[in-house]
Amino acid sequence: MTDDPRFEALLDYLTRTRNFDFSGYKRSSLVRRVQRRIEKVGLKDYVDYMDFLEVHPDEFIELFNTILINVTGFFRDQVAWDYVAGEIVPQILAVKSKRAPIRLWSAGCATGEEAYSLAIMLCQILGLEQFHERVKIYATDADEEALAHARAAVYTEKEMDGIMPELQEKYFTANGDGRFAFRQDLRRSVIFGRHNLVQDAPISKLDLLTCRNTLMYFNAETQSTVLNRFHFALNDQGYLFLGKAEMLLTHANLFTPTEMKYRVFAKADRSSLRDRLLLLSKGADDEPMTDTSGKLLLKDAAFDIGAVPQLVIDSAGILAIANDSARESFGLNQRDVGRPFQDLEISYRPVELRSMIDQCYTSRQTVKQSGIARHTSAGQVQYHDVHVAPLIHDSGTIIGASVTFVDVTSAHKLHLELQRSNKDLELANEELQSAHEELETTNEELQSTNEELEATNEELQSTNEELETMNEELQSTNEELETINAEQRELTNELNSANSFLNATLACMSSAVIVLDLSYKILVWNPRAEDMWGLRQDEVTGQPLFNLDIGLPVLELKDPLMALDDRDRKQLSFDARNRRGKTVKCEVTLSKLLDPKKHFEGYILLMDER
Ligand SMILES: C[S@@+](CC[C@H](N)C(=O)[O-])C[C@H]1O[C@@H](n2cnc3c(N)ncnc32)[C@H](O)[C@@H]1O
């Protein structure tokens, strides 16, 4: 949008009356082009111009010609065409059967050079017979005048610039008037039609779509619409060939560059992208992990259970039983059995068993202490869960206590290790989390840098397109200037030859001829006048006649000259002295100089010596 509602109103008017919607064109260039027309027809603003368009329907054609810049050429950007011919066409052919049709579209074909370049390229690769059999080239443009030129297929020598001489000879015939016609038999495979890329449905099933230096006139939104249509128009293995300012930076989902340098893109396979995403999401269904360590522990415990050290203390506090494992583990011997339990080290080390026994008697329940550490003579640490259970007779009387030491060393160590690992894990987790946060920050920064880069890139792209657009505008202005120059040269030549003719005529006249402008200054002074009065043409041109010092009483001519009317012709006679000093009778005929429209332009004086 521009800020100027009057410009928008003009675009609206064009859409309504001409069914041509320019709202998707880049405003800067559009405004420049319209402005140019407004200046050309000598108006001030958009409102005046809209009135002018209403009264002069022909101005629409001029306006469209100015907006729809038709700059083009055969094999424009030759290296890109070489790439398409050498790399892309062979790939198109490789996926086709030998007789399958090949369909191409030159969208925005202007005056047809691009479409005929396609024809020449295909014919060079396939040979004439295959070309006739298989190739169809659709060539479209929104500009009817350009299409008429394209259909005629006749080009000037200058327009033929991009074609190598051997191709010129092979594909064109000279018309004899300095112009060249594209071969009729090949011309039949090129179908021209009016098509508006912004408004009309695309041609389909294409192998190659060239749309060069046209997208760049559209704004981003319209480019996107057109590109979506192009995606639809192409076969799955089709290619898009753009102009050098057109990079498709923001349409990676539709086209992937085959060779960015030459702006050739392959149609992106949207479905495969979807499949890839599906596959990726399937990969997330991991098998649940199986943890066997618990079972192993249980197994270990089950195996170990027979080896649990056990003591029995009777109600009088005497050690009544100590099993092998207990004796071995705590350095007891048979003599210790029968001794007061409190006299034995085991009663208070590694754990205070006496209070546990008291507790169990009081509560009549098993009392437990877990993870009791004990340093062995070998310098190792063992861990036990100590259970003190009351032994209760059927009568309900407590007859003693059973003390068992369940060796939980490995479990305890595991627990400690787990605790350590847990701590490590926690630490690692924290580190991971902080790394993750850093990564996220970096990611965000990268993303924002990326976005900035993308925006800059897009700006650059748009500037690039803008520059290219201006370039084309300049090129088109240049072409116009060249035409004007040629016309001027022709006019100058005509003038020169008219001048020569006039001078020759004046030179041949036997009378002296003097022509004056309205202020009596000398415009023409022929050779006979030089001869009579002895002054050269270059000495008198631009001088007032009445200032001349010659043998004629020039001042006496003033009144008769002023008194002349349009149809009047006056003859006067004077005594005069010619250049040789001889006294002569000089007859002077005076008449007015009138232009073809009878406008008074000056005076003609004819002088004869008698
Ligand atoms: C600069 S020329 C490019 C010609 C040729 N493709 C080349 O690169 O040499 C741009 C062409 O696009 C055409 N054009 C502009 N707007 C169009 C539209 N909406 N639909 C179809 N053609 C359009 C113009 O008429 C003009 O002929």
PDBQT file of the ligand as one rigid body, heavy atoms in Angstrom, charges set to zero:
ROOT
HETATM    1  C1  LIG A 701      10.708  -8.030 -17.910  1.00  0.00    +0.000 C 
HETATM    2  S1  LIG A 701       9.628  -8.998 -18.796  1.00  0.00    +0.000 S 
HETATM    3  C2  LIG A 701      10.425 -10.544 -18.757  1.00  0.00    +0.000 C 
HETATM    4  C3  LIG A 701      10.419 -11.263 -20.072  1.00  0.00    +0.000 C 
HETATM    5  C4  LIG A 701      11.145 -12.580 -20.088  1.00  0.00    +0.000 C 
HETATM    6  N1  LIG A 701      10.539 -13.518 -19.185  1.00  0.00    +0.000 N 
HETATM    7  C5  LIG A 701      12.621 -12.396 -19.786  1.00  0.00    +0.000 C 
HETATM    8  O1  LIG A 701      13.068 -12.639 -18.678  1.00  0.00    +0.000 OA
HETATM    9  O2  LIG A 701      13.342 -11.984 -20.699  1.00  0.00    +0.000 OA
HETATM   10  C6  LIG A 701       8.273  -9.160 -17.713  1.00  0.00    +0.000 C 
HETATM   11  C7  LIG A 701       7.017  -9.622 -18.398  1.00  0.00    +0.000 C 
HETATM   12  O3  LIG A 701       6.075  -9.960 -17.413  1.00  0.00    +0.000 OA
HETATM   13  C8  LIG A 701       4.805  -9.620 -17.912  1.00  0.00    +0.000 C 
HETATM   14  N2  LIG A 701       3.853  -9.516 -16.797  1.00  0.00    +0.000 N 
HETATM   15  C9  LIG A 701       3.773  -8.559 -15.850  1.00  0.00    +0.000 A 
HETATM   16  N3  LIG A 701       2.747  -8.809 -15.042  1.00  0.00    +0.000 NA
HETATM   17  C10 LIG A 701       2.172  -9.952 -15.459  1.00  0.00    +0.000 A 
HETATM   18  C11 LIG A 701       1.071 -10.732 -15.023  1.00  0.00    +0.000 A 
HETATM   19  N4  LIG A 701       0.340 -10.357 -13.965  1.00  0.00    +0.000 N 
HETATM   20  N5  LIG A 701       0.775 -11.848 -15.686  1.00  0.00    +0.000 NA
HETATM   21  C12 LIG A 701       1.504 -12.239 -16.759  1.00  0.00    +0.000 A 
HETATM   22  N6  LIG A 701       2.540 -11.560 -17.225  1.00  0.00    +0.000 NA
HETATM   23  C13 LIG A 701       2.887 -10.420 -16.581  1.00  0.00    +0.000 A 
HETATM   24  C14 LIG A 701       5.048  -8.293 -18.593  1.00  0.00    +0.000 C 
HETATM   25  O4  LIG A 701       4.022  -8.017 -19.528  1.00  0.00    +0.000 OA
HETATM   26  C15 LIG A 701       6.391  -8.536 -19.250  1.00  0.00    +0.000 C 
HETATM   27  O5  LIG A 701       6.248  -8.972 -20.550  1.00  0.00    +0.000 OA
ENDROOT
TORSDOF 0
